Structures are given as C-alpha cells and as structure tokens.
C-alpha cells in the first residue's frame, strides 16, 4: 500500500493558494497566483470562487486582488488554544514570569521556524521586546533558534548552514559553523540554550526544551536585560524550572 500515491491534487493546490496568500503582503492578483503555481488562470479562478463561497478568501474589488479573511485566523486561533503546549504550559508561563519577573514565551518548532504561541511581556525595554520578533534574527544567535537547530538531523542541519550566511553582529556572536556546531553539542548535554548578547547587546535569553511524546517540539523561553541574567542563569533556578516544566 505504501507504493500508492494518495495525494489529491485539488487539495494540494488549495493549500498552495493559502500559503501564497499568507505571504506577499496578503494580497495577490489571480494572474500572480496562476503564474506562481504554474496553472491556468481559469483553473485558479475556480479554486478562488470556491474558497470565496466557503468564506476563506475575499476579493478587493478595487485592485482585483485576493486575500485571506478572518475565518482562517479563527481556525489558527483554535489550533493555538488546543495545542498541547497551551494546555500544559500556559498557566505556568504566567506564574514563572511573575516568579522571575521576566518576559516568557511558549514557542513551537515547525520545520526551520520557531513560532511564538504565547508571550507574557514584562520587560520594560521596548527595543528588547521588538527585537525578539525581528525577521533578521537568526537561529544561530538566538536561544530558541539554537535549541531548534540542536534537534535537527545532520542532513537538515547541513542544509541550514548551506543556506545561511553567518553574520558577526558583535564580539559575542558565534561567527563560524564550527563554533555554532560546538554550541549545539553543549546544548544537547546541558539541556538549555542561551542567548548571551550574541545578537542584541543588552539582552539575555534562556530556552528550555518542551516535548511531545518525548520529542523536542518547542521551547519555553525567558528573556531579560543582561543585568538580570543571574536571577535565571544559575543552577538553582535552572533545576527549579526544569522540574516544573517536566511535571
């Protein structure tokens, strides 16, 4: 049975359209969609009409461009609310944030992406908080990013390095593949990943692995100003947090 291809072309195309519309500032002309998917305009038109009828896509009558509507956001919100990390760690996120007086994040890994599911913002520095979501932030110099990289099979990790230009943002940045790989091995041994001003001067972050069925699928991250790092980066605090996360 494994030799059979159960792929349904129309379902594949529908999701490709959704993925396209989720990028490109959210709006695309039908010709742009057809070109990107190497399909005829008439074929894409049928898909878009159906998606409009189902309430997933809207059309801007002025620009004739299509975009996703709030129905998909509602579905995404339901997924977040039902995610195992939400159910298990959301209350703990707030209590640990209060206990250590730090910003906390619950992050899920998806391929090469580290997606923030929840955040409790305590940091006073707006710059530090905004920087956490900066699209130029690279995995090799962020706490959750390095934790994600430490979980990748060798083939995927090699692909990551081939596609990534390592930039030395400051004197603390791990600036070679060897340095990053050595750090990833350390993360596997100690069970936590840190950002110690490697990308953003003045900031410190530490990420603890979150598991589903004994597989690391995300991170629980604390973020603070560098002057406060000793509150969280010590054996007592790390042991305490690990115990609470692993209950």
RODO-2510 file (C-alpha; in nm, 4 decimals, decimal comma):
residues 247
     n   res          X          Y          Z
     1     x     0,0000     0,0000     0,0000
     2     x     0,2928     0,2349     0,0604
     3     x     0,3593     0,2337    -0,3154
     4     x     0,0313     0,4099    -0,3879
     5     x     0,0141     0,7873    -0,4068
     6     x    -0,2897     0,9042    -0,2152
     7     x    -0,2193     1,2706    -0,2859
     8     x    -0,5244     1,4672    -0,4018
     9     x    -0,4160     1,7340    -0,6500
    10     x    -0,7041     1,9710    -0,5778
    11     x    -0,6338     1,9638    -0,2037
    12     x    -0,2645     2,0298    -0,2668
    13     x    -0,3478     2,3249    -0,4893
    14     x    -0,5893     2,4702    -0,2347
    15     x    -0,3249     2,4721     0,0356
    16     x    -0,0649     2,6139    -0,2020
    17     x    -0,3008     2,9036    -0,2715
    18     x    -0,3489     2,9573     0,1017
    19     x     0,0275     2,9529     0,1574
    20     x     0,0817     3,2030    -0,1240
    21     x    -0,1838     3,4382     0,0087
    22     x    -0,0346     3,4186     0,3567
    23     x     0,2764     3,5867     0,2133
    24     x     0,3251     3,8744    -0,0324
    25     x     0,1646     4,1310     0,1991
    26     x    -0,1511     3,9251     0,1939
    27     x    -0,2891     4,0219    -0,1485
    28     x    -0,2344     3,8729    -0,4946
    29     x    -0,3919     3,9100    -0,8367
    30     x    -0,5267     3,5920    -0,9940
    31     x    -0,2588     3,6128    -1,2656
    32     x     0,0135     3,6207    -0,9992
    33     x    -0,1300     3,3133    -0,8296
    34     x    -0,1608     3,1258    -1,1592
    35     x     0,1975     3,2137    -1,2545
    36     x     0,3384     3,1117    -0,9152
    37     x     0,1620     2,7746    -0,9256
    38     x     0,2178     2,7168    -1,2981
    39     x    -0,1559     2,6802    -1,3560
    40     x    -0,4066     2,8325    -1,5932
    41     x    -0,5985     3,1400    -1,4826
    42     x    -0,9283     2,9602    -1,5427
    43     x    -0,8243     2,6759    -1,3120
    44     x    -0,7172     2,9117    -1,0331
    45     x    -1,0362     3,1109    -1,0800
    46     x    -1,2462     2,8032    -0,9975
    47     x    -1,0471     2,7454    -0,6812
    48     x    -1,0787     3,1068    -0,5712
    49     x    -1,4532     3,1148    -0,6350
    50     x    -1,4962     2,8014    -0,4235
    51     x    -1,2758     2,9411    -0,1469
    52     x    -1,4788     3,2636    -0,1535
    53     x    -1,8035     3,0696    -0,1264
    54     x    -1,6640     2,8787     0,1721
    55     x    -1,5618     3,2043     0,3364
    56     x    -1,1836     3,1662     0,3343
    57     x    -1,0921     3,4221     0,0685
    58     x    -1,2065     3,7746    -0,0128
    59     x    -1,1558     3,9832    -0,3246
    60     x    -1,0649     4,3505    -0,3206
    61     x    -1,2937     4,4917    -0,5892
    62     x    -1,0719     4,7957    -0,6468
    63     x    -0,7460     4,6103    -0,7063
    64     x    -0,8979     4,2747    -0,8091
    65     x    -0,6590     4,1091    -0,5670
    66     x    -0,7435     3,8185    -0,3385
    67     x    -0,6628     3,7852     0,0291
    68     x    -0,7333     3,5522     0,3201
    69     x    -1,0035     3,6561     0,5617
    70     x    -1,0623     3,6181     0,9334
    71     x    -1,2077     3,2672     0,9073
    72     x    -0,8576     3,1231     0,8764
    73     x    -0,7432     3,3355     1,1696
    74     x    -1,0237     3,1835     1,3742
    75     x    -0,9081     2,8347     1,2779
    76     x    -0,5491     2,9253     1,3654
    77     x    -0,6660     3,0604     1,6999
    78     x    -0,8490     2,7346     1,7745
    79     x    -0,5327     2,5405     1,6899
    80     x    -0,3313     2,7556     1,9305
    81     x    -0,5886     2,7138     2,2074
    82     x    -0,5938     2,3351     2,1644
    83     x    -0,2189     2,2937     2,1239
    84     x    -0,0646     2,0628     2,3879
    85     x     0,1770     2,3400     2,4903
    86     x    -0,1119     2,5783     2,5560
    87     x    -0,2975     2,3232     2,7645
    88     x     0,0059     2,2204     2,9681
    89     x     0,2186     2,5339     2,9969
    90     x     0,0089     2,8498     2,9585
    91     x    -0,0713     2,8954     3,3281
    92     x     0,2863     2,8025     3,4150
    93     x     0,4144     3,0667     3,1726
    94     x     0,2400     3,3387     3,3720
    95     x     0,3444     3,2044     3,7112
    96     x     0,7112     3,1675     3,6114
    97     x     0,7070     3,5098     3,4516
    98     x     0,5826     3,6521     3,7816
    99     x     0,8265     3,4447     3,9894
   100     x     1,1346     3,5616     3,7991
   101     x     0,9944     3,8942     3,6777
   102     x     1,0911     3,8229     3,3184
   103     x     0,9238     3,8057     2,9809
   104     x     0,8348     3,4478     2,8918
   105     x     0,7478     3,2798     2,5630
   106     x     0,5999     2,9463     2,4628
   107     x     0,7402     2,8557     2,1230
   108     x     0,6600     2,5698     1,8874
   109     x     0,9022     2,4377     1,6256
   110     x     0,7787     2,3835     1,2707
   111     x     1,0475     2,2823     1,0251
   112     x     1,3049     2,5607     1,0425
   113     x     1,0638     2,8019     1,2100
   114     x     1,0336     2,8893     1,5773
   115     x     0,6770     3,0176     1,6162
   116     x     0,5686     3,2080     1,9266
   117     x     0,2390     3,0668     2,0555
   118     x     0,2169     3,2754     2,3721
   119     x     0,4055     3,5586     2,5348
   120     x     0,3866     3,7329     2,8697
   121     x     0,5587     4,0669     2,8369
   122     x     0,7233     4,2052     3,1488
   123     x     1,0369     4,3657     3,0051
   124     x     1,0412     4,7414     3,0311
   125     x     1,2638     4,7840     2,7274
   126     x     1,0519     4,8155     2,4125
   127     x     1,3628     4,7666     2,1998
   128     x     1,4336     4,4257     2,3523
   129     x     1,0761     4,3075     2,3071
   130     x     1,0508     4,4219     1,9468
   131     x     1,3876     4,2686     1,8672
   132     x     1,2666     3,9228     1,9657
   133     x     1,0358     3,9243     1,6625
   134     x     1,2753     4,0947     1,4225
   135     x     1,2760     3,8950     1,0944
   136     x     1,6533     3,9438     1,0664
   137     x     1,7040     3,7483     1,3865
   138     x     1,8947     3,4296     1,3021
   139     x     1,8682     3,0901     1,4696
   140     x     2,2420     3,0577     1,5222
   141     x     2,2408     3,3556     1,7594
   142     x     1,9113     3,3163     1,9451
   143     x     1,8260     3,0900     2,2375
   144     x     1,5161     2,9190     2,0906
   145     x     1,6779     2,9135     1,7474
   146     x     1,9850     2,7263     1,8672
   147     x     1,7641     2,4865     2,0607
   148     x     1,5732     2,4193     1,7379
   149     x     1,8979     2,3647     1,5456
   150     x     2,0171     2,1191     1,8103
   151     x     1,7174     1,8954     1,7312
   152     x     1,7736     1,8783     1,3547
   153     x     1,9054     1,5640     1,1843
   154     x     2,2505     1,6122     1,0320
   155     x     2,1152     1,6433     0,6771
   156     x     1,8767     1,9225     0,7748
   157     x     2,1417     2,0965     0,9825
   158     x     2,3871     2,0858     0,6917
   159     x     2,1190     2,2288     0,4625
   160     x     2,0615     2,5097     0,7128
   161     x     2,4284     2,6066     0,7130
   162     x     2,4465     2,5925     0,3326
   163     x     2,1589     2,8391     0,3057
   164     x     2,2641     3,0643     0,5935
   165     x     2,5226     3,3398     0,5852
   166     x     2,6628     3,3693     0,9358
   167     x     2,6946     3,7353     1,0297
   168     x     2,9055     3,8546     1,3213
   169     x     2,6740     4,1097     1,4817
   170     x     2,9090     4,1796     1,7720
   171     x     3,2033     4,0308     1,9618
   172     x     2,9788     3,7698     2,1293
   173     x     2,8285     3,6282     1,8093
   174     x     2,9199     3,2717     1,7176
   175     x     3,0660     3,3544     1,3792
   176     x     3,1618     3,0193     1,2242
   177     x     2,9786     2,6949     1,1570
   178     x     3,2226     2,5096     1,3832
   179     x     3,1511     2,7456     1,6740
   180     x     2,7766     2,7055     1,6272
   181     x     2,8016     2,3267     1,5995
   182     x     3,0104     2,3106     1,9181
   183     x     2,7475     2,5195     2,0940
   184     x     2,4713     2,2889     1,9706
   185     x     2,6531     1,9894     2,1184
   186     x     2,6756     2,1741     2,4502
   187     x     2,3013     2,2437     2,4373
   188     x     2,2322     1,8722     2,3923
   189     x     2,4410     1,7952     2,7011
   190     x     2,3189     2,0653     2,9413
   191     x     1,9580     2,0737     2,8206
   192     x     1,9222     2,4516     2,7832
   193     x     2,0113     2,7093     2,5192
   194     x     2,1137     3,0684     2,5886
   195     x     2,1475     3,3978     2,4052
   196     x     2,4176     3,5963     2,5828
   197     x     2,4291     3,9239     2,3881
   198     x     2,5198     3,7282     2,0736
   199     x     2,2785     3,9231     1,8575
   200     x     2,1451     4,2090     2,0650
   201     x     2,3674     4,3848     2,3153
   202     x     2,1944     4,4238     2,6499
   203     x     1,9711     4,1173     2,6223
   204     x     1,9836     3,7682     2,7676
   205     x     1,7564     3,4725     2,6938
   206     x     1,7441     3,1112     2,8019
   207     x     1,5335     2,8410     2,6364
   208     x     1,4201     2,5131     2,7892
   209     x     1,3032     2,2282     2,5629
   210     x     0,9350     2,1372     2,5501
   211     x     0,8466     1,7849     2,4438
   212     x     0,5561     1,5977     2,2903
   213     x     0,5856     1,2181     2,3158
   214     x     0,9487     1,2523     2,4293
   215     x     1,0444     1,4548     2,1213
   216     x     1,1530     1,8188     2,1483
   217     x     0,8854     2,0180     1,9658
   218     x     0,9329     2,3647     2,1093
   219     x     1,0847     2,5908     2,3709
   220     x     0,9945     2,7721     2,6898
   221     x     1,1999     3,0910     2,6846
   222     x     1,2840     3,3581     2,9400
   223     x     1,4101     3,6966     2,8225
   224     x     1,5595     3,9740     3,0328
   225     x     1,8089     4,2549     3,0329
   226     x     2,1675     4,1385     3,0707
   227     x     2,1969     4,2901     3,4190
   228     x     1,9279     4,0490     3,5426
   229     x     2,0619     3,7270     3,3911
   230     x     2,1978     3,5903     3,7215
   231     x     1,8396     3,5643     3,8500
   232     x     1,7691     3,2924     3,5958
   233     x     2,1086     3,1634     3,4844
   234     x     2,2110     2,9665     3,7911
   235     x     2,1851     2,6010     3,8910
   236     x     1,9064     2,6528     4,1449
   237     x     1,6805     2,8416     3,9042
   238     x     1,7506     2,6081     3,6122
   239     x     1,6804     2,2990     3,8251
   240     x     1,3593     2,4563     3,9579
   241     x     1,2327     2,5471     3,6113
   242     x     1,3189     2,2087     3,4614
   243     x     1,1297     2,0357     3,7420
   244     x     0,8187     2,2483     3,6857
   245     x     0,8261     2,2054     3,3079
   246     x     0,8701     1,8292     3,3351
   247     x     0,5857     1,7663     3,5808
***
